[in-house]
Amino acid sequence: MAFEGLADRLQNTMQKIRGKGKVNESDVKEMMREVRLALLEADVNFKVVKDFVKRVSERAVGQEVLKSLTPGQQVIKVVKEELTELMGGEQSKIATASRPPTVIMMVGLQGAGKTTTSGKLANLLRKKYNRKPLLVAADIYRPAAIKQLETLGKQLGMPVFSLGDQVNPVEIARQAIEKAKQDHNDYVLIDTAGRLHVDENLMGELKEIKELTKPDEIFLVVDAMTGQDAVNVAESFNEQLGLTGVVLTKLDGDTRGGAALSIRAVSNTPIKFVGMGEKLDALEAFHPERMASRILGMGDVLTLIEKAQANVDEEKAKELEKKMRTASFTFDDFLDQLGQVRNMGPLDDLIKMLPGANKIKGIDNLSIDEKQIGHVEAIIRSMTKNEKEHPEVINAGRRKRIAKGSGTSIQEVNRLLKQFEEMKKMMKQVTNMQKGKKKGGFKFPFM
């Protein structure tokens, strides 16, 4: 999980001050010592840490905090606001050219995930913003990059412009923009060459492409897990090219968070997107305030809602509600719901987005076994249509057949059938309670 180490340290520190009825300067000093250590351990740039601690300290011992009714909570509010500001304040949105196509140059060092990120960004532009992007293979020095982009294009059903590896990248970019105009593509994503380190040849070529294409965005793709190296690379590229945004890859695996918390302050370049997994839909717009909330254990309900809206079918949800009310919920409905929830991302990550999840004992070590969920799906898929609709017909012989067909055990089949039965009973009880309320009061059987 992103920021895991930092989140733990900060949340523990905040917890000590949260409930305090009175907060004095020494309390704030003690807290800021802990915060400083937590940030330095998270590989946050030392100058950034110094400035952050100074700003929070000044505000935390101000009149607005010390004279408030809940000073402990006011201090946490200050930390959250300053953390948000550190990462850029408001969300930095992607540019849209007044006359299409909008040109985006994807730049970065080799191995940062530039080509894959180009595919992910094109996918996001189409799915979320209803755009029609064109991917451009302009990395001629690594033939595998051209092939990789073409493969991504096929997987996504997305056009890829390529002239092979014998044509100058500047010419490839020029022709790609012409092609985009002809085909009415409203975004052009140019996947440029990378090197193992920043050098004159690389920068010279990128400057030529910039000069010719006059891009609306120049996105630097960096690996979040490289920490301070990512920050140094961002500073270097920004000096030479004038970046408009950063895309941090592998943020889901970055337990420290140093790059995300330092890049904006050091290079003055906003983080626009973050990679949160390997799948082609695992790219998210970066929201500083939401990230600050996650780090401080306040949850991230807005992102959770957006994931649900993007992955859950509204009509099916209404139909499901009706089935639940009439207790006609079947295993097919259950399977469908399971699929929609899984599309939202790893379940343990989703739970951690809920406010207060950090207070649940053992939440940091929470690991929902995706294999177990796979077993549930396999069991349901091994049932006949009649068995899914009428589980009561599943006798001992059928259970044996289902276990064999799903590669699971009879015990697992029995457990699922029992849980499903209990869930249906619970739905019926809730429906009866609602009916009882309308009639003027529901009585529990034992009351």
C-alpha positions as CSV (number, residue, x, y, z in Angstrom):
1,M,0.0,0.0,0.0
2,A,1.2,3.5,-0.9
3,F,2.7,5.5,2.0
4,E,2.2,2.6,4.5
5,G,5.2,3.4,6.7
6,L,4.7,7.1,6.7
7,A,0.9,6.8,7.3
8,D,1.5,4.5,10.3
9,R,3.9,6.9,11.9
10,L,1.9,10.1,11.3
11,Q,-1.4,8.5,12.4
12,N,0.2,7.3,15.7
13,T,1.6,10.8,16.2
14,M,-1.8,12.5,15.4
15,Q,-3.6,10.1,17.7
16,K,-1.6,11.3,20.7
17,I,-2.7,14.9,20.2
18,R,-6.2,14.3,18.7
19,G,-8.2,14.2,22.0
20,K,-6.2,16.8,23.9
21,G,-8.4,19.4,25.5
22,K,-5.5,21.8,25.8
23,V,-2.5,22.0,23.5
24,N,0.6,24.1,24.4
25,E,3.8,24.8,22.5
26,S,5.7,21.9,24.0
27,D,3.0,19.5,22.8
28,V,3.3,20.9,19.3
29,K,7.1,20.7,19.5
30,E,7.0,17.1,20.6
31,M,4.6,16.2,17.8
32,M,6.7,18.1,15.2
33,R,9.8,16.2,16.2
34,E,7.9,12.9,15.5
35,V,6.6,14.3,12.2
36,R,10.1,15.4,11.1
37,L,11.5,11.9,11.8
38,A,8.5,10.2,10.0
39,L,9.0,12.4,6.9
40,L,12.8,11.9,6.8
41,E,12.4,8.2,7.1
42,A,9.9,8.3,4.2
43,D,12.8,9.7,2.1
44,V,11.2,13.1,1.8
45,N,13.7,15.8,0.7
46,F,15.3,17.3,3.9
47,K,14.6,20.9,2.7
48,V,11.0,20.1,2.1
49,V,10.8,18.5,5.6
50,K,12.3,21.6,7.2
51,D,9.9,24.0,5.4
52,F,6.9,21.8,6.1
53,V,7.7,21.5,9.9
54,K,8.2,25.3,10.1
55,R,4.9,26.1,8.5
56,V,2.9,23.6,10.6
57,S,4.6,24.7,13.8
58,E,3.9,28.4,13.2
59,R,0.2,27.7,12.5
60,A,-0.2,25.1,15.2
61,V,0.8,27.5,18.0
62,G,-1.3,30.3,16.6
63,Q,-4.4,31.8,18.2
64,E,-6.8,29.9,15.9
65,V,-5.6,26.6,17.3
66,L,-4.8,27.3,21.0
67,K,-8.1,29.2,21.6
68,S,-10.3,26.7,19.7
69,L,-12.6,24.3,21.5
70,T,-10.9,21.2,20.1
71,P,-7.2,22.2,19.7
72,G,-6.1,18.6,19.1
73,Q,-8.3,18.3,16.1
74,Q,-7.4,21.8,14.9
75,V,-3.7,20.8,14.8
76,I,-4.6,17.7,12.7
77,K,-6.6,20.0,10.4
78,V,-3.5,22.2,10.0
79,V,-1.3,19.2,9.2
80,K,-3.8,17.9,6.6
81,E,-4.0,21.4,4.9
82,E,-0.2,21.7,4.8
83,L,0.2,18.2,3.5
84,T,-2.3,18.9,0.8
85,E,-0.5,22.1,-0.1
86,L,2.9,20.3,-0.2
87,M,1.5,17.9,-2.8
88,G,0.1,20.8,-5.0
89,G,-3.0,22.0,-3.2
90,E,-5.7,21.4,-5.8
91,Q,-5.9,18.7,-8.5
92,S,-4.0,19.8,-11.6
93,K,-6.1,18.8,-14.6
94,I,-5.0,17.7,-18.0
95,A,-4.8,20.4,-20.7
96,T,-7.2,20.6,-23.7
97,A,-6.0,22.5,-26.8
98,S,-8.4,25.1,-28.2
99,R,-7.8,23.5,-31.6
100,P,-7.5,19.7,-31.5
101,P,-5.4,17.7,-31.3
102,T,-4.0,18.2,-27.8
103,V,-0.4,17.0,-28.0
104,I,1.2,15.3,-25.0
105,M,4.9,14.4,-24.9
106,M,5.7,11.5,-22.6
107,V,9.3,11.7,-21.4
108,G,11.5,9.9,-18.9
109,L,14.3,7.6,-18.3
110,Q,14.4,3.9,-19.4
111,G,12.6,1.5,-17.1
112,A,10.2,4.1,-15.5
113,G,7.2,2.6,-17.4
114,K,6.8,5.3,-20.0
115,T,5.4,3.1,-22.8
116,T,2.9,1.3,-20.5
117,T,1.9,4.6,-19.0
118,S,1.2,6.1,-22.4
119,G,-1.2,3.2,-23.0
120,K,-2.8,3.6,-19.6
121,L,-3.3,7.4,-20.1
122,A,-4.8,6.8,-23.6
123,N,-7.2,4.3,-22.0
124,L,-8.1,6.8,-19.2
125,L,-8.7,9.6,-21.7
126,R,-11.1,7.4,-23.7
127,K,-12.9,5.8,-20.8
128,K,-13.2,8.8,-18.4
129,Y,-13.1,11.8,-20.7
130,N,-14.7,10.3,-23.8
131,R,-11.7,11.3,-25.9
132,K,-10.2,9.7,-29.1
133,P,-6.4,9.4,-28.6
134,L,-3.7,8.4,-31.0
135,L,-0.6,6.7,-29.6
136,V,2.7,7.5,-31.3
137,A,5.8,5.2,-31.3
138,A,8.7,7.7,-31.4
139,D,11.2,5.6,-29.4
140,I,13.3,4.3,-32.4
141,Y,16.3,3.2,-30.3
142,R,14.5,0.5,-28.6
143,P,12.6,-1.6,-31.2
144,A,10.9,-3.4,-28.3
145,A,9.3,-0.1,-27.4
146,I,7.6,0.2,-30.8
147,K,6.4,-3.4,-30.6
148,Q,5.2,-2.9,-27.0
149,L,3.2,0.1,-27.9
150,E,1.6,-1.7,-30.9
151,T,0.7,-4.6,-28.6
152,L,-0.9,-2.2,-26.1
153,G,-2.8,-0.5,-28.9
154,K,-4.2,-3.9,-30.0
155,Q,-5.2,-4.8,-26.4
156,L,-7.0,-1.5,-26.0
157,G,-8.4,-1.3,-29.5
158,M,-6.5,2.0,-29.9
159,P,-4.7,3.4,-33.0
160,V,-0.9,3.5,-32.9
161,F,1.1,5.6,-35.4
162,S,4.5,4.1,-36.3
163,L,7.1,4.5,-39.0
164,G,9.4,1.9,-37.7
165,D,12.9,2.5,-36.3
166,Q,14.6,4.0,-39.3
167,V,12.8,7.4,-39.4
168,N,13.8,10.4,-37.3
169,P,11.6,10.8,-34.2
170,V,10.9,14.5,-35.0
171,E,9.6,13.4,-38.4
172,I,7.5,10.6,-36.8
173,A,5.9,13.2,-34.5
174,R,5.2,15.6,-37.3
175,Q,3.5,13.0,-39.5
176,A,1.6,11.6,-36.5
177,I,0.0,15.0,-35.8
178,E,-1.0,15.3,-39.5
179,K,-2.6,11.8,-39.3
180,A,-4.4,12.8,-36.1
181,K,-5.9,15.8,-37.8
182,Q,-7.1,13.7,-40.7
183,D,-8.6,11.0,-38.5
184,H,-10.1,13.5,-36.0
185,N,-8.1,12.2,-33.0
186,D,-8.4,14.8,-30.3
187,Y,-5.3,13.7,-28.3
188,V,-1.8,12.7,-29.5
189,L,0.4,10.9,-27.0
190,I,4.1,10.8,-28.2
191,D,6.1,8.0,-26.5
192,T,9.6,9.3,-26.7
193,A,13.0,7.6,-26.2
194,G,14.5,7.2,-22.7
195,R,18.1,6.7,-21.5
196,L,19.5,5.1,-18.4
197,H,20.5,8.6,-17.3
198,V,19.9,12.2,-18.4
199,D,22.4,13.1,-21.2
200,E,22.8,15.8,-23.9
201,N,21.8,13.6,-26.9
202,L,18.5,12.6,-25.2
203,M,17.7,16.2,-24.2
204,G,18.7,17.5,-27.7
205,E,16.2,15.2,-29.4
206,L,13.4,15.9,-26.9
207,K,13.9,19.7,-27.4
208,E,13.6,19.2,-31.2
209,I,10.3,17.3,-30.8
210,K,9.1,20.0,-28.4
211,E,10.1,22.8,-30.9
212,L,8.2,21.1,-33.8
213,T,5.1,19.8,-32.0
214,K,4.6,22.7,-29.5
215,P,3.0,20.2,-27.0
216,D,0.2,21.3,-24.7
217,E,1.6,18.9,-22.0
218,I,5.1,17.5,-21.3
219,F,4.6,14.6,-18.8
220,L,7.6,13.1,-17.0
221,V,7.1,9.5,-16.1
222,V,9.0,8.5,-13.0
223,D,9.1,5.4,-10.7
224,A,7.8,6.5,-7.3
225,M,9.8,3.7,-5.6
226,T,13.1,5.4,-6.5
227,G,12.3,8.1,-4.0
228,Q,14.9,11.0,-4.1
229,D,16.2,9.8,-7.5
230,A,12.7,10.5,-8.9
231,V,12.9,14.0,-7.5
232,N,16.3,14.6,-8.9
233,V,15.2,13.4,-12.4
234,A,12.2,15.6,-12.2
235,E,14.3,18.6,-11.4
236,S,16.7,17.8,-14.3
237,F,14.0,17.3,-16.9
238,N,12.1,20.4,-15.8
239,E,15.2,22.6,-16.1
240,Q,15.8,21.4,-19.7
241,L,12.3,21.0,-21.0
242,G,9.9,22.9,-18.8
243,L,7.6,20.1,-17.6
244,T,3.9,20.6,-17.2
245,G,3.3,17.5,-15.1
246,V,4.6,14.3,-13.5
247,V,3.1,10.8,-13.7
248,L,4.3,8.7,-10.8
249,T,4.3,5.0,-11.6
250,K,4.2,2.2,-9.0
251,L,2.8,4.4,-6.3
252,D,0.8,1.4,-5.0
253,G,4.1,-0.3,-4.1
254,D,5.8,2.8,-2.6
255,T,5.5,2.3,1.2
256,R,7.6,5.4,1.9
257,G,6.1,8.2,-0.2
258,G,9.2,10.4,-0.5
259,A,8.8,11.1,-4.2
260,A,5.1,12.1,-4.0
261,L,5.7,14.4,-1.1
262,S,8.9,16.1,-2.6
263,I,8.4,16.4,-6.3
264,R,6.0,19.3,-6.4
265,A,8.0,21.4,-3.9
266,V,11.5,20.7,-5.4
267,S,10.7,20.8,-9.1
268,N,7.6,23.0,-8.9
269,T,5.9,20.5,-11.2
270,P,2.4,19.2,-10.3
271,I,1.8,15.4,-10.1
272,K,-1.1,14.9,-12.6
273,F,-1.5,11.1,-12.5
274,V,-0.4,8.1,-10.5
275,G,0.0,4.5,-11.4
276,M,-1.7,2.2,-8.9
277,G,-1.2,-1.2,-10.3
278,E,-0.2,-3.2,-13.5
279,K,-3.6,-3.3,-15.2
280,L,-4.3,-1.0,-18.1
281,D,-7.0,0.8,-16.1
282,A,-4.7,1.3,-13.0
283,L,-4.0,5.0,-13.6
284,E,-5.7,7.6,-11.5
285,A,-5.9,11.4,-11.6
286,F,-3.9,12.7,-8.6
287,H,-5.8,14.6,-5.9
288,P,-3.5,16.1,-3.2
289,E,-6.3,16.5,-0.7
290,R,-7.5,12.9,-1.0
291,M,-4.0,11.6,-0.7
292,A,-3.4,13.7,2.4
293,S,-6.6,12.2,3.8
294,R,-5.4,8.7,3.1
295,I,-2.0,9.3,4.7
296,L,-3.7,10.6,7.9
297,G,-6.1,7.7,8.0
298,M,-9.2,9.8,7.2
299,G,-10.2,7.6,4.3
300,D,-10.9,8.6,0.7
301,V,-14.6,8.2,0.1
302,L,-14.6,10.4,-3.1
303,T,-12.2,8.0,-4.9
304,L,-14.2,5.0,-3.7
305,I,-17.4,6.6,-5.1
306,E,-15.7,7.3,-8.4
307,K,-14.4,3.7,-8.6
308,A,-17.9,2.4,-7.9
309,Q,-19.5,4.7,-10.5
310,A,-17.0,3.6,-13.1
311,N,-17.4,-0.1,-12.4
312,V,-20.9,-0.7,-11.1
313,D,-23.8,-0.9,-13.6
314,E,-26.5,1.4,-12.3
315,E,-29.4,-0.5,-13.9
316,K,-28.1,-3.8,-12.4
317,A,-27.8,-2.1,-9.0
318,K,-31.5,-1.1,-9.1
319,E,-32.5,-4.6,-10.2
320,L,-30.4,-6.1,-7.4
321,E,-32.0,-3.9,-4.8
322,K,-35.4,-5.1,-5.9
323,K,-34.3,-8.7,-5.8
324,M,-32.9,-8.2,-2.3
325,R,-36.2,-6.8,-1.1
326,T,-38.2,-9.7,-2.6
327,A,-35.6,-12.3,-1.4
328,S,-35.2,-13.6,-5.0
329,F,-31.4,-13.0,-5.0
330,T,-29.6,-15.9,-6.8
331,F,-26.0,-17.1,-7.1
332,D,-25.9,-15.5,-10.6
333,D,-26.6,-12.1,-9.0
334,F,-24.0,-12.8,-6.4
335,L,-21.4,-13.7,-9.0
336,D,-22.2,-10.6,-11.0
337,Q,-21.8,-8.3,-7.9
338,L,-18.5,-10.0,-7.0
339,G,-17.2,-9.3,-10.5
340,Q,-18.2,-5.6,-10.4
341,V,-16.6,-5.1,-6.9
342,R,-13.4,-6.8,-8.0
343,N,-13.1,-4.5,-11.0
344,M,-12.8,-1.6,-8.6
345,G,-9.4,-2.9,-7.5
346,P,-7.9,-5.0,-4.6
347,L,-10.5,-5.3,-1.9
348,D,-8.1,-4.6,1.0
349,D,-7.1,-1.3,-0.7
350,L,-10.8,-0.4,-1.0
351,I,-11.5,-1.1,2.7
352,K,-8.6,1.2,3.6
353,M,-10.3,4.1,1.8
354,L,-13.2,4.0,4.3
355,P,-13.0,6.7,7.0
356,G,-11.9,5.3,10.3
357,A,-10.5,2.1,8.7
358,N,-7.1,2.9,10.3
359,K,-8.7,2.4,13.8
360,I,-9.7,-1.2,13.0
361,K,-7.4,-3.5,14.7
362,G,-5.0,-5.3,12.4
363,I,-6.1,-3.2,9.3
364,D,-2.5,-2.7,8.2
365,N,-2.0,-6.4,8.0
366,L,-5.3,-6.9,6.3
367,S,-4.9,-9.1,3.3
368,I,-8.1,-10.4,1.6
369,D,-7.2,-13.6,-0.1
370,E,-8.1,-13.0,-3.8
371,K,-7.5,-16.8,-4.3
372,Q,-10.3,-17.5,-1.9
373,I,-12.6,-15.2,-3.9
374,G,-11.5,-17.1,-7.0
375,H,-12.6,-20.3,-5.3
376,V,-16.1,-18.8,-4.6
377,E,-16.4,-17.8,-8.3
378,A,-15.3,-21.3,-9.5
379,I,-17.8,-23.0,-7.2
380,I,-20.7,-20.9,-8.5
381,R,-19.6,-21.4,-12.1
382,S,-19.7,-25.2,-11.6
383,M,-23.4,-25.1,-10.7
384,T,-26.2,-25.7,-13.2
385,K,-28.6,-22.8,-13.9
386,N,-31.3,-24.5,-11.8
387,E,-28.8,-24.9,-8.9
388,K,-27.9,-21.2,-9.0
389,E,-31.5,-20.2,-8.8
390,H,-32.6,-22.9,-6.3
391,P,-29.7,-23.8,-4.1
392,E,-32.0,-25.9,-1.9
393,V,-31.8,-28.7,-4.6
394,I,-28.1,-29.2,-4.1
395,N,-27.8,-32.5,-2.3
396,A,-24.7,-34.5,-1.3
397,G,-24.1,-35.9,-4.8
398,R,-24.4,-32.5,-6.4
399,R,-22.1,-31.0,-3.8
400,K,-19.5,-33.6,-4.7
401,R,-19.8,-32.9,-8.4
402,I,-19.5,-29.1,-7.8
403,A,-16.4,-29.5,-5.7
404,K,-14.8,-31.7,-8.3
405,G,-15.8,-29.3,-11.2
406,S,-14.4,-26.2,-9.3
407,G,-11.2,-27.8,-8.1
408,T,-12.3,-27.1,-4.5
409,S,-13.4,-29.3,-1.5
410,I,-16.9,-30.3,-0.4
411,Q,-16.3,-28.3,2.9
412,E,-15.8,-25.1,0.8
413,V,-19.0,-25.8,-1.2
414,N,-20.9,-26.4,2.1
415,R,-19.5,-23.2,3.6
416,L,-20.6,-21.1,0.6
417,L,-24.1,-22.6,0.6
418,K,-24.5,-21.9,4.3
419,Q,-23.2,-18.3,4.0
420,F,-25.5,-17.7,1.1
421,E,-28.5,-19.1,3.0
422,E,-27.7,-16.9,6.0
423,M,-27.3,-13.8,3.8
424,K,-30.8,-14.4,2.2
425,K,-32.3,-14.8,5.7
426,M,-30.7,-11.5,6.8
427,M,-32.1,-9.8,3.7
428,K,-35.5,-11.1,4.5
429,Q,-35.2,-9.8,8.1
430,V,-34.2,-6.4,7.0
431,T,-37.2,-6.3,4.6
432,N,-39.6,-7.4,7.3
433,M,-38.2,-4.7,9.7
434,Q,-38.8,-2.1,7.0
435,K,-42.4,-3.4,6.5
436,G,-42.9,-3.4,10.3
437,K,-41.8,0.2,10.6
438,K,-44.4,1.2,8.1
439,K,-47.1,-0.7,10.0
440,G,-46.1,0.9,13.2
441,G,-43.4,-1.1,14.8
442,F,-41.4,-4.3,14.3
443,K,-41.0,-6.8,17.1
444,F,-38.1,-9.1,17.3
445,P,-39.2,-12.8,17.8
446,F,-37.6,-12.9,21.3
447,M,-39.0,-9.5,22.5
